[in-house]
Amino acid sequence: MTKTSINPIKKVLIANRGVPAVRIMQTCRDRKIPTAAVYSTPDRLSYHVLMSDEAVHIGEAPPIESYLHAEKIIDAALQVGANAIHPGWGFLAENADFAQMVLDAGLIWIGPPPRILRAMGDKIEAKRIAMRANVPTIPGISNVEDVAQIKAWMAEEDVAYPIMIKAAAGGGGKGMLKVENDDQLSIAFSQAKSEAQKAFGDDQLLVEKYIEKGRHIEVQIVADKFGNVYHLYERECTIQRRNQKIIEEAPSPSLNEDLRQEICYTATRLMREIGYETAGTVEFLFDSKTKKFYFLEVNTRLQVEHGVTELVTGMDIVGLMLDAANGEAFPFHQSDIVPNRWALEVRMNAEDPRTFNPSFGTITRLQVPHGPGVRISQGVYEGADIPPYYDSLFMLIMAAGPDRDSAIAAMDRTLSNLRVEGVKTLHPLLLSIIRHEAFRRGEFSTRFIEEHMDELISGFQEKSSEDEVLKIANYVARISALGPQEWM
């Protein structure tokens, strides 16, 4: 296998926590590469700390004092003798300055080069590059300074409401607001600007036409340092709450084979134009009415939902990231990648399923089901705490089958047997969604949850420890009243 002249990866420090940290450690274990974890004070007994070969305390609970503190993370890597850093997703994963600091410290950065992180981290610049590569983009306006500019653009281009205001440096649904009419415009503009500044330290905004009944489709790309850029096909990530995904699947039920080939090769062409390296994802908005797709952004990191692609292709995306960083050329070609399964993933967040408000505390009971076609990535264990300082995701549940109906059935079986107590979770909502007839028919858009929320809530079948106690009490009362039964 061809290699560049860089030193091989000998030990990986994971600059993250919870689910992403554990996922990366699993592949490192397969490769017999030692791992080091970093942790904040409330995470001292976390699953990722217990699973790592060694761990370094890097600060107190607030992320700015720990997981967002670049210098402490690099010092930790040097302290334990790690020669590579994998950022996972979230925190500093797409931070170009951090990537450059890692390289300047003489360490291997397991991610795209800083120049790519910088260019793709700016939504305006990313859209400019996409247009240069002849990738379709949503009609919009960049560098928005005030409401008058938005109104002038709408009049000039004959754009009608709704529109979407977005943070130029944004992601994860932050600094993103839909505007339905003139009355909402000024308030939404101010709110988006404020959210963008707080979340990203940059209040620059862009505005785009809102695609009604849009569907969110993304293409997984992997690339080595030798110019080999391949797609691992697409994922459908349309089911969202507050512009954040909670259910993903591969392949997409929205596409026919011609559209699949077109969107995948469009993504590959764009990533070649960028000169991309390692794993990344090109996100598109698909208009189900016109059957057209539009570029949204490039995610320059490992995606939360990468596991569904691994299930349908048999590829280890984290492993490919290690290979790319190690200077190895991929030993396969596009024609070798042949999906042969259908897979679904649900995100188990510690949130109230009715309001999506975070729920934190100790997991007093955790019954994790397993079975044919099931893969679970968990960042917690029974008795672990879910602290209030970080993202509420604590588990990913994936199910696969030979076709979509089989994958949904496996997911239904798995969710039906999952038990989590001590915190509220999205569990009942996720089960209601996959049992909904419209979802099973593949008829949904990014507004599916808000359009069906009352209906979904009515299907909740929540159980608690109190239910179990009542069940036992009823059983004892029955035996006391009726005496021993024949089956006893």
Stockholm file with secondary structure:
# STOCKHOLM 1.0

chainA/1-488         MTKTSINPIKKVLIANRGVPAVRIMQTCRDRKIPTAAVYSTPDRLSYHVLMSDEAVHIGEAPPIESYLHAEKIIDAALQVGANAIHPGWGFLAENADFAQMVLDAGLIWIGPPPRILRAMGDKIEAKRIAMRANVPTIPGISNVEDVAQIKAWMAEEDVAYPIMIKAAAGGGGKGMLKVENDDQLSIAFSQAKSEAQKAFGDDQLLVEKYIEKGRHIEVQIVADKFGNVYHLYERECTIQRRNQKIIEEAPSPSLNEDLRQEICYTATRLMREIGYETAGTVEFLFDSKTKKFYFLEVNTRLQVEHGVTELVTGMDIVGLMLDAANGEAFPFHQSDIVPNRWALEVRMNAEDPRTFNPSFGTITRLQVPHGPGVRISQGVYEGADIPPYYDSLFMLIMAAGPDRDSAIAAMDRTLSNLRVEGVKTLHPLLLSIIRHEAFRRGEFSTRFIEEHMDELISGFQEKSSEDEVLKIANYVARISALGPQEWM
#=GR chainA/1-488 SS CCBCSSCCCCCEEECCCHHHHHHHHHHHHHTTCCEEEEEEGGGTTCHHHHHSSEEEEEECSSGGGTTTCHHHHHHHHHHHTCCEEECCSSTTTTCHHHHHHHHHTTCEECSSCHHHHHHHHSHHHHHHHHHHTTCCBCSEEEEECSHHHHHHHHHHHTCCSCEEEEETTCCTTTTEEEECSHHHHHHHHHHHHHHHHHHHSCCCEEEEECCTTEEEEEEEEEECTTSCEEEEEEEEEEEEETTEEEEEEESCTTCCHHHHHHHHHHHHHHHHHHTCCEEEEEEEEEETTTTEEEEEEEECSCCTTHHHHHHHHCCCHHHHHHHHHTTBCCSCCGGGCCCCCEEEEEEEESBCTTTCCBCCEECCEEECCCCTTEEEEESCCTTCEECTTSCSEEEEEEEEESSHHHHHHHHHHHHHTCEEESSCCSHHHHHHHHHSHHHHTTCCCTTHHHHHHHHHHHTCCCCCHHHHHHHHHHHHHHHHHHCCCTTC
#=GC SS_cons         CCBCSSCCCCCEEECCCHHHHHHHHHHHHHTTCCEEEEEEGGGTTCHHHHHSSEEEEEECSSGGGTTTCHHHHHHHHHHHTCCEEECCSSTTTTCHHHHHHHHHTTCEECSSCHHHHHHHHSHHHHHHHHHHTTCCBCSEEEEECSHHHHHHHHHHHTCCSCEEEEETTCCTTTTEEEECSHHHHHHHHHHHHHHHHHHHSCCCEEEEECCTTEEEEEEEEEECTTSCEEEEEEEEEEEEETTEEEEEEESCTTCCHHHHHHHHHHHHHHHHHHTCCEEEEEEEEEETTTTEEEEEEEECSCCTTHHHHHHHHCCCHHHHHHHHHTTBCCSCCGGGCCCCCEEEEEEEESBCTTTCCBCCEECCEEECCCCTTEEEEESCCTTCEECTTSCSEEEEEEEEESSHHHHHHHHHHHHHTCEEESSCCSHHHHHHHHHSHHHHTTCCCTTHHHHHHHHHHHTCCCCCHHHHHHHHHHHHHHHHHHCCCTTC
//
